[in-house]
Amino acid sequence: MILALSEHPGGVVTEAGNRVVYDLERNEARYGAARVDGPALVWELVVDPGPGGWILRCDRVDFPPGGVAYRHVHPGAGIRRILHGGLTIDRDGDAHTYAAGESWYEGADDPVLATASATEETAFVRVMLLPAMWAGRRTIRYVDPADEDKPRLQRATVLLEEPLRR
């Protein structure tokens, strides 16, 4: 795994480096050195991705009850963590439902189908390591091109996007 996720219920202070700090109460993300006095999540790059330009992107994805992200891939690996609600991730017939506080890893180009709880709103926050060419661009690519034209009920909000520092 290229990233590690740690939880800090009582707050955290971090030093400069290739990490993203997410303030759970404020829905804010910071890069590198940060201080959060309340509950926080920290994603840290643990493996150098090698030459070339890379970015760390933190975004939040919100689903209405019953929302679906049709089978899709992203060009970078990352760790997601459920903030509230529930989300079933289906990887070629192997489905697992994640609840608030649980996290999972998706590799680059891993096809997944995501189905939100039928009864409550669902949100997760994620950090992905992406090739720099994806800076400022939407990363979701549907496996079936016909799904591109279907209504998208989920909403992704980019909270932070920073180039890796060497």
N, C-alpha and C positions, 0 to 999 in steps of 0.2 A: 504494500500500500504506500502511496506517495505522500499522503497527508495523514495526520493524526488529529483526532478531536478529543478535547478534554473539557469537562464541565467544572465550573467554579461557582457553587451556589452562594458563597459569601463574598464574591468579588475577586478581582485579580489585577495585578500590575505586571505588565510585560515589558521587555526591552525591545530595542530595534531588531528587526529580522523579518524573515519571510513568514509572517503569520497574520491571521485575521482574527480580531477580537470582536465578538458580537455581544452587545448589551441587550439582554432579553427584555428588560423593562422599557427601554427607549426605542427598540427596533432600529439600532444604529450599529454600523460596522466601522471599525478602524483598522488601519494597517500598521503592523510593527509595534512600536512602543505605545502603550495605552494603559489607562487606569479605569476600571469599572468598579463602583462601590457596591453594586447589587449583583444578582445572578448574571453569569457570563459564560459564553462558549469561546473556546480558542481552537482554531485550526492551525496547525503548524506543518510546514513543509519539512518532511523528514528524509526525503531522497532528492538529490539534485536531478532535475529532469534532463540535464545535458545541454549541449549547445543549442543555439537558436533563441529567439525571443519567446518569453512566456509571460502570462499574466495570471494573477489570482483574482477570481471574481466571486463576490458574495452576493447572493440574491435571495429574495423571499418569494415563495410561490404560494398563492392563495387559491383555494377551490371552493365553490359553493357546494352544498350537499349534493351528492351524486355526480359531481364533476369528474370528467375523464380526460386524461392525456393519452391519446391513442398511441399504439406501439411506436416508440421513437428512440432516438439515440442523441447523444451530445458528443462533440469532438474532444472533450477532455474529461478526465477522471475527477471524482469528487465525493465528498461525504455530505449526506443530507441528514437533518434532524427534525423530527416532528415537533412543532410548537403547540398545536392543539388539533383535536379531531383525530381522524384515523385515515390511513392510506394503504391500500393493497397494491403491492408491487408484484407484477407477474412477469417472470423471466422464462419465457418459453414453456409455460405450463407449471412452473414452480412458483407458486404464489405465497406471499407472506404479508400479513397485515401488521403495520407499525402504528403504535399509539403514541400519545404525547410523551416526550422524553426519550423516545427510542430513535436510533440512527441506523443508517445503512450506507454502504459504499456502492457506487456505480463506476465501472471502468469506462474508458473512452470507447465509444461506439458499442456499448452493451445495450441491446434492444430491451426495452421495458414498456409495459402497459401499466399506467397508474390510475387507480379508481378510488375516489374519495369516499368517505363515509356517506351513506345515504341519508343520514339524519342530522348531521351537524357540519358546520363550516370546518375546513381543514386548512392548515398552513404548515409549511416547512421552510427552513432556511438551509442553504447549502453553500459550500465553497468548492469551486472547481478550478483545477489547473488547466489552462487553455493555451494553445499556441497563440502568439501575439496577433496573428492575422484575424482573430475573432474579437479583438477589442471593439467594443461598441456595437457588436452585431448579435442578433438573435441566434442562439445555438441549437435550438430544438430542430431536429430533422426527422420527419415521419418516415417510417419504414415503407408504408403503403402511400404513394404519392396522392391517392384519392383522399386520404385523411387531411391533407393540407387544406382542402376546401370545406371541411366540416367546421361547425361553430366551435370555437375554443372558449370554454368557460373559465379555465384557470388563467390567473394573471401573475406574471413574473415581474418583480420590481428589482432592478439592480441597485444594491446598496453601496457597493464598493467595487472598483476595478483598478488594480495596480500592477505595473510591471514588476517582475522579480528583480531583486537587487542582488548583485553578485559581490 
